[in-house]
Amino acid sequence: MSLVGTRTPTVEEVEKYEIHHWKRLQVKTGITSSTVTDFEDIVRMDVDYQRKWSIAYDLYLIFQTIWVVLAKKGAC
């Protein structure tokens, strides 16, 4: 697991995977997350993360995560 990366899929999700869903598993899962619940949106975001990946992008996402936590915008 990495600090930033895709969300770990559940067993139920993997059992329903179609071919394009497997691409999201090409990077390590991360501990950051989002409030998106639509699975196809999650897959799109994961593949987009892979396309944009860089150390600078990870740092940007970490700082965004810290801001959301401090502002209490992401907590339920």
C-alpha positions in Angstrom: 0.0 0.0 0.0 1.2 3.5 -0.7 0.2 6.9 0.8 -1.6 8.0 -2.3 -3.2 5.6 -4.9 -6.3 3.8 -5.9 -8.9 2.6 -3.4 -8.7 -1.0 -2.5 -11.5 -2.9 -4.2 -13.8 -5.2 -2.3 -14.1 -8.9 -3.1 -17.7 -8.2 -4.3 -16.4 -5.6 -6.7 -13.7 -7.8 -8.1 -16.2 -10.6 -8.7 -18.1 -8.2 -11.0 -15.1 -6.7 -12.8 -15.3 -6.3 -16.6 -12.1 -6.0 -18.7 -11.7 -2.3 -18.3 -12.0 -2.4 -14.5 -8.7 -4.4 -14.2 -6.6 -1.5 -15.4 -7.3 0.4 -12.1 -5.2 -2.3 -10.3 -2.0 -1.4 -12.1 -0.8 0.8 -9.2 -0.6 0.2 -5.5 -3.7 1.1 -3.4 -3.4 4.1 -1.2 -4.8 5.4 2.1 -6.3 8.5 0.7 -9.9 8.3 -0.5 -12.9 10.2 -1.8 -16.6 10.4 -1.3 -17.4 9.2 -4.8 -19.7 6.1 -4.7 -20.4 5.4 -8.4 -18.1 2.5 -9.3 -17.6 3.6 -12.9 -16.6 7.1 -11.6 -14.1 5.4 -9.2 -12.6 3.4 -12.1 -12.3 6.5 -14.2 -10.6 8.4 -11.4 -8.2 5.6 -10.7 -7.1 5.3 -14.4 -6.8 9.1 -14.5 -4.6 9.0 -11.4 -2.3 6.5 -13.2 -2.1 8.8 -16.2 -1.3 11.9 -14.2 1.0 10.2 -11.7 4.1 12.0 -10.5 5.7 12.9 -7.2 4.4 16.4 -7.5 0.8 15.1 -8.2 1.0 12.9 -5.1 2.2 15.8 -3.0 -0.7 17.9 -4.3 -3.2 15.1 -3.4 -1.6 14.8 0.1 -2.0 18.5 0.7 -5.5 18.4 -0.6 -6.3 15.6 1.8 -4.8 17.4 4.7 -6.8 20.5 3.9 -10.1 18.5 3.7 -9.4 16.8 7.0 -8.5 20.1 8.7 -11.5 21.9 7.2 -13.7 18.9 8.2 -15.1 18.7 4.7 -14.6 15.0 4.0 -15.6 13.5 7.3 -19.0 12.0 7.8 
